[in-house]
Structure formats: structure tokens, C-alpha cells
Amino acid sequence: MKQTRSALLGVFLITLFGCTQQQSHAPTPSYATPASPETKSAIAFKASESFDFYLLNLSWSPEFCSTHPTATECAKHAAFVLHGLWPERTDGTYSENCSNAPGPNDPGRYADIYQDPGLLKHEWRTHGTCSGLSPDAFFTAARTAYHSIVVPPKLAELSTQISLPPSQIAALFEQSNPGLVPSSLAISCGNNYLTAVEVCLDKDLHATACGALKSCRANTVRIPNP
């Protein structure tokens, strides 16, 4: 289930800030004849697996930072932070590690969305190579998608821990983002704590149905404050 992937976020962040997807069935392509680095990169960008939509994972930073306060991304005491923009299929499957294409030449250009270079490197290798985009186009899309979502004031201005049903968290996002509908949102939880809000976006970064993606089934989840 997809919420398990986000529920394990804290464990993977500790080990190079990895994502928690459950399978990898896209082999690294090999090149039959020698080619320049530029040619190899161009080939690799086209070696992506087909996908139907992007899953924008917005992780609830206070949940992770409550037990890992010295982590890089915890310095700003943010609410939701960008975990990743992940190519997905409507049947619930997805690919990872689709090529060996190198990441962006200047990773520092994306420090506003990925303070930790290890996470950026991981996101490109695991997910970006499956997007069919160049590194700069992929991370620019991730930045655009991240900034397109308005965090509900009730959560952005949280001063004490609260508990809410997952459906109410989704409703808050729908109220703050008129383009979102219930079918384009999923709430992820772990041990009855909010771990992430996931938004399904088409390839033009507009809200779309999530297909087989499952949402948190807890009656209520606890939401620690930043």
C-alpha cells in the first residue's frame, strides 16, 4: 500500500534520505557502443519508463523532526516539505532507477527545495530518471508543483499538536486549493501520526485522479506542531 511507503519516511531519511517505494523493476540501461557523456545523457533521458501521472509527496516535517531535530531540513521548522515528485501509473505500479543519467550540473540551484544534496541526488536517480525529463527540467517541475499547493492555514499556523480524521485533512487542502478534488489527494500516516499529503498531478502539473493510490485508514491522526 502506498501509505506504507510514506509511513517509513523517517527511517529512509536517516539513511541518505531515501524514498520508501516498495519495488524496483527498471534495470539500468547499458550502451552497446562507446558514446560521449553528452550522448549517453541524451540516450538516458529517453530511457524512462512510461507513466500516467506524478505523485507530489509533501512530507509533514514536524513528525520527522520531533525525533531528529538536527536533520538538515529541520532547521527551518517548516510544516510541509517537498519529499519528491514521483512518476506513477494509475494501476498502482511505478518504476525506479530508469537510467544512469547524471543529475543537474549545479545542484545548488535547487537548495530552496532540497537543502540536503543527498536527497536531491536520490530523487533524481530513483525518480527523475523515470520522468523522461532532463535534470533541470525535472527539478524545475518539482519546484513548480511544490509551490502550486497552498498549505491550509490551520496546518501552516499550527502551534500545538492536534488530531484530525484523514478526510478532514484532505478537505482542508481542497478548501485552500480549489483545483483539487478528493480523487487527487491521499493522506499518508504511520502509527496514527500524519506523515505526508500526496497530490496527484498530470504531466502538465494539473490535479488528476490518483487511480489505485490508497489513503490513510486511521480514524484520526495526530499532527505535531513545528
C-alpha positions as protocol buffer text, in pm:
chain_id: "A"
residue {
  index: 1
  type: MET
  ca { x: 0 y: 0 z: 0 }
}
residue {
  index: 2
  type: LYS
  ca { x: 131 y: 342 z: -88 }
}
residue {
  index: 3
  type: GLN
  ca { x: 77 y: 492 z: 256 }
}
residue {
  index: 4
  type: THR
  ca { x: 330 y: 242 z: 391 }
}
residue {
  index: 5
  type: ARG
  ca { x: 586 y: 399 z: 161 }
}
residue {
  index: 6
  type: SER
  ca { x: 536 y: 740 z: 322 }
}
residue {
  index: 7
  type: ALA
  ca { x: 495 y: 599 z: 672 }
}
residue {
  index: 8
  type: LEU
  ca { x: 855 y: 472 z: 653 }
}
residue {
  index: 9
  type: LEU
  ca { x: 983 y: 818 z: 555 }
}
residue {
  index: 10
  type: GLY
  ca { x: 1173 y: 878 z: 879 }
}
residue {
  index: 11
  type: VAL
  ca { x: 1374 y: 556 z: 853 }
}
residue {
  index: 12
  type: PHE
  ca { x: 1481 y: 626 z: 498 }
}
residue {
  index: 13
  type: LEU
  ca { x: 1561 y: 991 z: 561 }
}
residue {
  index: 14
  type: ILE
  ca { x: 1818 y: 878 z: 813 }
}
residue {
  index: 15
  type: THR
  ca { x: 1979 y: 652 z: 551 }
}
residue {
  index: 16
  type: LEU
  ca { x: 2054 y: 906 z: 280 }
}
residue {
  index: 17
  type: PHE
  ca { x: 1703 y: 1049 z: 282 }
}
residue {
  index: 18
  type: GLY
  ca { x: 1568 y: 776 z: 54 }
}
residue {
  index: 19
  type: CYS
  ca { x: 1207 y: 730 z: -57 }
}
residue {
  index: 20
  type: THR
  ca { x: 1002 y: 433 z: 55 }
}
residue {
  index: 21
  type: GLN
  ca { x: 872 y: 286 z: -265 }
}
residue {
  index: 22
  type: GLN
  ca { x: 831 y: -87 z: -247 }
}
residue {
  index: 23
  type: GLN
  ca { x: 960 y: -217 z: -578 }
}
residue {
  index: 24
  type: SER
  ca { x: 1216 y: -155 z: -847 }
}
residue {
  index: 25
  type: HIS
  ca { x: 1183 y: -327 z: -1181 }
}
residue {
  index: 26
  type: ALA
  ca { x: 1354 y: -86 z: -1421 }
}
residue {
  index: 27
  type: PRO
  ca { x: 1712 y: -203 z: -1497 }
}
residue {
  index: 28
  type: THR
  ca { x: 1990 y: 43 z: -1564 }
}
residue {
  index: 29
  type: PRO
  ca { x: 2033 y: 57 z: -1943 }
}
residue {
  index: 30
  type: SER
  ca { x: 2362 y: -44 z: -2099 }
}
residue {
  index: 31
  type: TYR
  ca { x: 2520 y: 115 z: -2404 }
}
residue {
  index: 32
  type: ALA
  ca { x: 2628 y: -116 z: -2686 }
}
residue {
  index: 33
  type: THR
  ca { x: 2879 y: 126 z: -2840 }
}
residue {
  index: 34
  type: PRO
  ca { x: 3103 y: 392 z: -2687 }
}
residue {
  index: 35
  type: ALA
  ca { x: 2948 y: 736 z: -2669 }
}
residue {
  index: 36
  type: SER
  ca { x: 3039 y: 1074 z: -2533 }
}
residue {
  index: 37
  type: PRO
  ca { x: 2899 y: 1172 z: -2190 }
}
residue {
  index: 38
  type: GLU
  ca { x: 2662 y: 1414 z: -2364 }
}
residue {
  index: 39
  type: THR
  ca { x: 2531 y: 1143 z: -2597 }
}
residue {
  index: 40
  type: LYS
  ca { x: 2492 y: 898 z: -2311 }
}
residue {
  index: 41
  type: SER
  ca { x: 2292 y: 1151 z: -2113 }
}
residue {
  index: 42
  type: ALA
  ca { x: 2063 y: 1221 z: -2407 }
}
residue {
  index: 43
  type: ILE
  ca { x: 2000 y: 849 z: -2452 }
}
residue {
  index: 44
  type: ALA
  ca { x: 1939 y: 802 z: -2081 }
}
residue {
  index: 45
  type: PHE
  ca { x: 1682 y: 1081 z: -2068 }
}
residue {
  index: 46
  type: LYS
  ca { x: 1479 y: 896 z: -2331 }
}
residue {
  index: 47
  type: ALA
  ca { x: 1507 y: 564 z: -2147 }
}
residue {
  index: 48
  type: SER
  ca { x: 1234 y: 647 z: -1896 }
}
residue {
  index: 49
  type: GLU
  ca { x: 951 y: 406 z: -1827 }
}
residue {
  index: 50
  type: SER
  ca { x: 601 y: 511 z: -1930 }
}
residue {
  index: 51
  type: PHE
  ca { x: 386 y: 660 z: -1656 }
}
residue {
  index: 52
  type: ASP
  ca { x: 44 y: 823 z: -1618 }
}
residue {
  index: 53
  type: PHE
  ca { x: 83 y: 1096 z: -1358 }
}
residue {
  index: 54
  type: TYR
  ca { x: 311 y: 1247 z: -1096 }
}
residue {
  index: 55
  type: LEU
  ca { x: 269 y: 1190 z: -725 }
}
residue {
  index: 56
  type: LEU
  ca { x: 375 y: 1502 z: -536 }
}
residue {
  index: 57
  type: ASN
  ca { x: 473 y: 1393 z: -186 }
}
residue {
  index: 58
  type: LEU
  ca { x: 457 y: 1671 z: 74 }
}
residue {
  index: 59
  type: SER
  ca { x: 602 y: 1535 z: 395 }
}
residue {
  index: 60
  type: TRP
  ca { x: 488 y: 1666 z: 732 }
}
residue {
  index: 61
  type: SER
  ca { x: 824 y: 1780 z: 862 }
}
residue {
  index: 62
  type: PRO
  ca { x: 734 y: 1811 z: 1233 }
}
residue {
  index: 63
  type: GLU
  ca { x: 668 y: 1437 z: 1260 }
}
residue {
  index: 64
  type: PHE
  ca { x: 1020 y: 1351 z: 1145 }
}
residue {
  index: 65
  type: CYS
  ca { x: 1186 y: 1644 z: 1319 }
}
residue {
  index: 66
  type: SER
  ca { x: 1029 y: 1565 z: 1655 }
}
residue {
  index: 67
  type: THR
  ca { x: 1278 y: 1279 z: 1688 }
}
residue {
  index: 68
  type: HIS
  ca { x: 1553 y: 1407 z: 1455 }
}
residue {
  index: 69
  type: PRO
  ca { x: 1585 y: 1778 z: 1538 }
}
residue {
  index: 70
  type: THR
  ca { x: 1939 y: 1810 z: 1399 }
}
residue {
  index: 71
  type: ALA
  ca { x: 1849 y: 1687 z: 1049 }
}
residue {
  index: 72
  type: THR
  ca { x: 1924 y: 1939 z: 774 }
}
residue {
  index: 73
  type: GLU
  ca { x: 1565 y: 2003 z: 672 }
}
residue {
  index: 74
  type: CYS
  ca { x: 1455 y: 2064 z: 1033 }
}
residue {
  index: 75
  type: ALA
  ca { x: 1640 y: 2395 z: 1078 }
}
residue {
  index: 76
  type: LYS
  ca { x: 1357 y: 2599 z: 927 }
}
residue {
  index: 77
  type: HIS
  ca { x: 1083 y: 2438 z: 1138 }
}
residue {
  index: 78
  type: ALA
  ca { x: 872 y: 2407 z: 826 }
}
residue {
  index: 79
  type: ALA
  ca { x: 532 y: 2245 z: 803 }
}
residue {
  index: 80
  type: PHE
  ca { x: 521 y: 2054 z: 475 }
}
residue {
  index: 81
  type: VAL
  ca { x: 844 y: 1999 z: 285 }
}
residue {
  index: 82
  type: LEU
  ca { x: 898 y: 1853 z: -59 }
}
residue {
  index: 83
  type: HIS
  ca { x: 989 y: 1489 z: -46 }
}
residue {
  index: 84
  type: GLY
  ca { x: 955 y: 1420 z: -415 }
}
residue {
  index: 85
  type: LEU
  ca { x: 774 y: 1426 z: -748 }
}
residue {
  index: 86
  type: TRP
  ca { x: 729 y: 1062 z: -846 }
}
residue {
  index: 87
  type: PRO
  ca { x: 617 y: 918 z: -1181 }
}
residue {
  index: 88
  type: GLU
  ca { x: 329 y: 676 z: -1118 }
}
residue {
  index: 89
  type: ARG
  ca { x: 81 y: 459 z: -1309 }
}
residue {
  index: 90
  type: THR
  ca { x: -293 y: 451 z: -1249 }
}
residue {
  index: 91
  type: ASP
  ca { x: -281 y: 76 z: -1177 }
}
residue {
  index: 92
  type: GLY
  ca { x: -65 y: 142 z: -871 }
}
residue {
  index: 93
  type: THR
  ca { x: 269 y: 38 z: -1023 }
}
residue {
  index: 94
  type: TYR
  ca { x: 574 y: 257 z: -1081 }
}
residue {
  index: 95
  type: SER
  ca { x: 934 y: 236 z: -1195 }
}
residue {
  index: 96
  type: GLU
  ca { x: 1257 y: 339 z: -1027 }
}
residue {
  index: 97
  type: ASN
  ca { x: 1619 y: 388 z: -1133 }
}
residue {
  index: 98
  type: CYS
  ca { x: 1535 y: 402 z: -1503 }
}
residue {
  index: 99
  type: SER
  ca { x: 1881 y: 511 z: -1624 }
}
residue {
  index: 100
  type: ASN
  ca { x: 2230 y: 613 z: -1516 }
}
residue {
  index: 101
  type: ALA
  ca { x: 2196 y: 970 z: -1644 }
}
residue {
  index: 102
  type: PRO
  ca { x: 2387 y: 1220 z: -1428 }
}
residue {
  index: 103
  type: GLY
  ca { x: 2198 y: 1470 z: -1217 }
}
residue {
  index: 104
  type: PRO
  ca { x: 2199 y: 1851 z: -1252 }
}
residue {
  index: 105
  type: ASN
  ca { x: 2532 y: 2022 z: -1314 }
}
residue {
  index: 106
  type: ASP
  ca { x: 2457 y: 2272 z: -1037 }
}
residue {
  index: 107
  type: PRO
  ca { x: 2257 y: 2101 z: -759 }
}
residue {
  index: 108
  type: GLY
  ca { x: 2279 y: 2420 z: -553 }
}
residue {
  index: 109
  type: ARG
  ca { x: 2019 y: 2578 z: -782 }
}
residue {
  index: 110
  type: TYR
  ca { x: 1761 y: 2365 z: -605 }
}
residue {
  index: 111
  type: ALA
  ca { x: 1869 y: 2424 z: -246 }
}
residue {
  index: 112
  type: ASP
  ca { x: 1538 y: 2602 z: -186 }
}
residue {
  index: 113
  type: ILE
  ca { x: 1351 y: 2274 z: -226 }
}
residue {
  index: 114
  type: TYR
  ca { x: 1624 y: 2026 z: -128 }
}
residue {
  index: 115
  type: GLN
  ca { x: 1853 y: 2151 z: 146 }
}
residue {
  index: 116
  type: ASP
  ca { x: 2029 y: 1816 z: 161 }
}
residue {
  index: 117
  type: PRO
  ca { x: 2224 y: 1729 z: -156 }
}
residue {
  index: 118
  type: GLY
  ca { x: 2195 y: 1360 z: -75 }
}
residue {
  index: 119
  type: LEU
  ca { x: 1818 y: 1376 z: -101 }
}
residue {
  index: 120
  type: LEU
  ca { x: 1835 y: 1562 z: -433 }
}
residue {
  index: 121
  type: LYS
  ca { x: 2076 y: 1304 z: -570 }
}
residue {
  index: 122
  type: HIS
  ca { x: 1849 y: 1023 z: -456 }
}
residue {
  index: 123
  type: GLU
  ca { x: 1536 y: 1182 z: -601 }
}
residue {
  index: 124
  type: TRP
  ca { x: 1699 y: 1222 z: -941 }
}
residue {
  index: 125
  type: ARG
  ca { x: 1846 y: 873 z: -952 }
}
residue {
  index: 126
  type: THR
  ca { x: 1535 y: 697 z: -823 }
}
residue {
  index: 127
  type: HIS
  ca { x: 1253 y: 902 z: -974 }
}
residue {
  index: 128
  type: GLY
  ca { x: 1381 y: 1174 z: -1205 }
}
residue {
  index: 129
  type: THR
  ca { x: 1540 y: 926 z: -1444 }
}
residue {
  index: 130
  type: CYS
  ca { x: 1194 y: 775 z: -1497 }
}
residue {
  index: 131
  type: SER
  ca { x: 1035 y: 1109 z: -1593 }
}
residue {
  index: 132
  type: GLY
  ca { x: 1178 y: 1147 z: -1942 }
}
residue {
  index: 133
  type: LEU
  ca { x: 1298 y: 1497 z: -1843 }
}
residue {
  index: 134
  type: SER
  ca { x: 1644 y: 1643 z: -1813 }
}
residue {
  index: 135
  type: PRO
  ca { x: 1761 y: 1701 z: -1453 }
}
residue {
  index: 136
  type: ASP
  ca { x: 1696 y: 2075 z: -1466 }
}
residue {
  index: 137
  type: ALA
  ca { x: 1352 y: 2027 z: -1622 }
}
residue {
  index: 138
  type: PHE
  ca { x: 1264 y: 1763 z: -1362 }
}
residue {
  index: 139
  type: PHE
  ca { x: 1364 y: 1970 z: -1060 }
}
residue {
  index: 140
  type: THR
  ca { x: 1206 y: 2282 z: -1206 }
}
residue {
  index: 141
  type: ALA
  ca { x: 882 y: 2083 z: -1240 }
}
residue {
  index: 142
  type: ALA
  ca { x: 920 y: 1964 z: -881 }
}
residue {
  index: 143
  type: ARG
  ca { x: 966 y: 2321 z: -761 }
}
residue {
  index: 144
  type: THR
  ca { x: 665 y: 2442 z: -962 }
}
residue {
  index: 145
  type: ALA
  ca { x: 447 y: 2160 z: -831 }
}
residue {
  index: 146
  type: TYR
  ca { x: 556 y: 2221 z: -472 }
}
residue {
  index: 147
  type: HIS
  ca { x: 481 y: 2592 z: -486 }
}
residue {
  index: 148
  type: SER
  ca { x: 149 y: 2535 z: -660 }
}
residue {
  index: 149
  type: ILE
  ca { x: -4 y: 2381 z: -346 }
}
residue {
  index: 150
  type: VAL
  ca { x: -129 y: 2615 z: -75 }
}
residue {
  index: 151
  type: VAL
  ca { x: -90 y: 2473 z: 275 }
}
residue {
  index: 152
  type: PRO
  ca { x: -412 y: 2526 z: 470 }
}
residue {
  index: 153
  type: PRO
  ca { x: -374 y: 2798 z: 737 }
}
residue {
  index: 154
  type: LYS
  ca { x: -496 y: 2558 z: 1006 }
}
residue {
  index: 155
  type: LEU
  ca { x: -186 y: 2346 z: 944 }
}
residue {
  index: 156
  type: ALA
  ca { x: 60 y: 2616 z: 839 }
}
residue {
  index: 157
  type: GLU
  ca { x: -3 y: 2811 z: 1161 }
}
residue {
  index: 158
  type: LEU
  ca { x: -26 y: 2515 z: 1395 }
}
residue {
  index: 159
  type: SER
  ca { x: 100 y: 2600 z: 1745 }
}
residue {
  index: 160
  type: THR
  ca { x: 2 y: 2284 z: 1934 }
}
residue {
  index: 161
  type: GLN
  ca { x: -46 y: 1922 z: 1839 }
}
residue {
  index: 162
  type: ILE
  ca { x: -393 y: 1840 z: 1711 }
}
residue {
  index: 163
  type: SER
  ca { x: -574 y: 1530 z: 1586 }
}
residue {
  index: 164
  type: LEU
  ca { x: -790 y: 1517 z: 1274 }
}
residue {
  index: 165
  type: PRO
  ca { x: -953 y: 1249 z: 1059 }
}
residue {
  index: 166
  type: PRO
  ca { x: -765 y: 1199 z: 730 }
}
residue {
  index: 167
  type: SER
  ca { x: -1077 y: 1306 z: 540 }
}
residue {
  index: 168
  type: GLN
  ca { x: -1075 y: 1640 z: 722 }
}
residue {
  index: 169
  type: ILE
  ca { x: -709 y: 1699 z: 637 }
}
residue {
  index: 170
  type: ALA
  ca { x: -793 y: 1636 z: 272 }
}
residue {
  index: 171
  type: ALA
  ca { x: -1091 y: 1870 z: 298 }
}
residue {
  index: 172
  type: LEU
  ca { x: -865 y: 2148 z: 431 }
}
residue {
  index: 173
  type: PHE
  ca { x: -642 y: 2112 z: 125 }
}
residue {
  index: 174
  type: GLU
  ca { x: -942 y: 2117 z: -105 }
}
residue {
  index: 175
  type: GLN
  ca { x: -1065 y: 2440 z: 56 }
}
residue {
  index: 176
  type: SER
  ca { x: -726 y: 2609 z: 14 }
}
residue {
  index: 177
  type: ASN
  ca { x: -672 y: 2472 z: -336 }
}
residue {
  index: 178
  type: PRO
  ca { x: -990 y: 2497 z: -546 }
}
residue {
  index: 179
  type: GLY
  ca { x: -841 y: 2287 z: -826 }
}
residue {
  index: 180
  type: LEU
  ca { x: -804 y: 1983 z: -601 }
}
residue {
  index: 181
  type: VAL
  ca { x: -1074 y: 1719 z: -562 }
}
residue {
  index: 182
  type: PRO
  ca { x: -1091 y: 1418 z: -327 }
}
residue {
  index: 183
  type: SER
  ca { x: -973 y: 1180 z: -600 }
}
residue {
  index: 184
  type: SER
  ca { x: -648 y: 1377 z: -645 }
}
residue {
  index: 185
  type: LEU
  ca { x: -545 y: 1358 z: -280 }
}
residue {
  index: 186
  type: ALA
  ca { x: -415 y: 1090 z: -46 }
}
residue {
  index: 187
  type: ILE
  ca { x: -321 y: 1122 z: 319 }
}
residue {
  index: 188
  type: SER
  ca { x: -33 y: 911 z: 449 }
}
residue {
  index: 189
  type: CYS
  ca { x: 11 y: 815 z: 812 }
}
residue {
  index: 190
  type: GLY
  ca { x: 227 y: 599 z: 1034 }
}
residue {
  index: 191
  type: ASN
  ca { x: 147 y: 487 z: 1388 }
}
residue {
  index: 192
  type: ASN
  ca { x: -154 y: 723 z: 1378 }
}
residue {
  index: 193
  type: TYR
  ca { x: 66 y: 1025 z: 1301 }
}
residue {
  index: 194
  type: LEU
  ca { x: 42 y: 1231 z: 984 }
}
residue {
  index: 195
  type: THR
  ca { x: 344 y: 1166 z: 764 }
}
residue {
  index: 196
  type: ALA
  ca { x: 252 y: 1321 z: 429 }
}
residue {
  index: 197
  type: VAL
  ca { x: -11 y: 1464 z: 200 }
}
residue {
  index: 198
  type: GLU
  ca { x: 18 y: 1333 z: -154 }
}
residue {
  index: 199
  type: VAL
  ca { x: -122 y: 1518 z: -455 }
}
residue {
  index: 200
  type: CYS
  ca { x: -170 y: 1354 z: -793 }
}
residue {
  index: 201
  type: LEU
  ca { x: -80 y: 1574 z: -1089 }
}
residue {
  index: 202
  type: ASP
  ca { x: -88 y: 1515 z: -1463 }
}
residue {
  index: 203
  type: LYS
  ca { x: 219 y: 1577 z: -1677 }
}
residue {
  index: 204
  type: ASP
  ca { x: 123 y: 1944 z: -1705 }
}
residue {
  index: 205
  type: LEU
  ca { x: 110 y: 1959 z: -1323 }
}
residue {
  index: 206
  type: HIS
  ca { x: -268 y: 1990 z: -1301 }
}
residue {
  index: 207
  type: ALA
  ca { x: -465 y: 1789 z: -1044 }
}
residue {
  index: 208
  type: THR
  ca { x: -574 y: 1448 z: -1167 }
}
residue {
  index: 209
  type: ALA
  ca { x: -722 y: 1130 z: -1024 }
}
residue {
  index: 210
  type: CYS
  ca { x: -485 y: 912 z: -822 }
}
residue {
  index: 211
  type: GLY
  ca { x: -606 y: 580 z: -959 }
}
residue {
  index: 212
  type: ALA
  ca { x: -518 y: 291 z: -729 }
}
residue {
  index: 213
  type: LEU
  ca { x: -339 y: 506 z: -471 }
}
residue {
  index: 214
  type: LYS
  ca { x: -469 y: 435 z: -120 }
}
residue {
  index: 215
  type: SER
  ca { x: -510 y: 682 z: 164 }
}
residue {
  index: 216
  type: CYS
  ca { x: -462 y: 650 z: 540 }
}
residue {
  index: 217
  type: ARG
  ca { x: -737 y: 442 z: 701 }
}
residue {
  index: 218
  type: ALA
  ca { x: -694 y: 560 z: 1060 }
}
residue {
  index: 219
  type: ASN
  ca { x: -997 y: 718 z: 1222 }
}
residue {
  index: 220
  type: THR
  ca { x: -785 y: 1014 z: 1331 }
}
residue {
  index: 221
  type: VAL
  ca { x: -417 y: 1103 z: 1304 }
}
residue {
  index: 222
  type: ARG
  ca { x: -206 y: 1315 z: 1534 }
}
residue {
  index: 223
  type: ILE
  ca { x: -39 y: 1620 z: 1381 }
}
residue {
  index: 224
  type: PRO
  ca { x: 256 y: 1752 z: 1586 }
}
residue {
  index: 225
  type: ASN
  ca { x: 326 y: 2123 z: 1556 }
}
residue {
  index: 226
  type: PRO
  ca { x: 650 y: 2260 z: 1403 }
}
